[in-house]
């Protein structure tokens, strides 16, 4: 594997990027919270893109992976700015965004900000507005008090180290919500969701489907699939969805 490239954003964050050359529209993968661009889904899509001769790009948001910064200092707005800077520096004129979990929220923010750049959108267990509807709504009164008084709260995590949630993540996230105002997706869009996902409930996917506007928006529910959505069958569904939006976008 070649060394990553690094992009210095207008905000001074150093973002690690790996790019595969090929024809456009470029497929761009946005990873999830406390994940990175080296995950199973990102690597699978990269292998698929290489086999198809398709341009592909993956990157680490600041505070994740090889990029600069601490996770605890970041917020949705920072990570959205990181993604927008990467698209501006490396993306083709039109791209297909593939967003996993938090990356789904970032992809929806990008779609709202620059719909003319999108040839299609695929989300995997998208977690729009999770800082408000997941973290804040689920906090006890004691946790809310601790967050406001100390600036952070620690949550247990099944992925290893405790998850530190900063006050800034919650408060800034309220400026980035996508389910409280119109969300038009005027390009082929596919939402993928597992029914056994314990991090993002099926109700979130149904709410997103109901809320989103667009003539070609579909939700696929996969019985028994968990939040990782990384089994062979699920990985096949991801690349099939990407292929589908590419064909639909070209036909449109």
Secondary structure, DSSP 8 states (H G I E B T S, - for coil): ----EEEE-TTS-EEEEEEE--EEEEEEEE--TT--TTSHHHHHHHHHHHHHTEEEEEE--TTSTTSSS-GGG--HHHHHHHHHHHHHHH--SSEEEEEETHHHHHHHHHHHH-GGGEEEEEEES--TTHIIIIIIHH--HHHHHHHHHHSEEEE--TTSS-EEEEHHHHHHHTTS-SSSS-EE--S-EEEEEETT-SSS-HHHHHHHHHHEE-SSEEEEEETT--TT--SHHHHHHHHHHHHHHHHHHHH-
